[in-house]
């Protein structure tokens, strides 16, 4: 069986897609916080969890953007 290597463009497309997914997740968490803070009884633990999710998304985005740059430079 012949295995085709993943092309540079395919790698870039995959990394870009994952970056976009993390940005969407981050935005969803931001919206959740807005909604939760507007509710009659906001739950601080849920807000804290959403903020932690935002921080996680930001670090994952940064790591993937670095990976994108490395692949681009190949």
Protein Blocks (a to p, Z undefined) as FASTA:
>chain_A
ZZddddfklmmmmmmmmmmmmmmmmmmmmmmmmmmmmpmbdcfklmmmmmmmmmmmmmmm
mmmmmmmmmmmmZZ
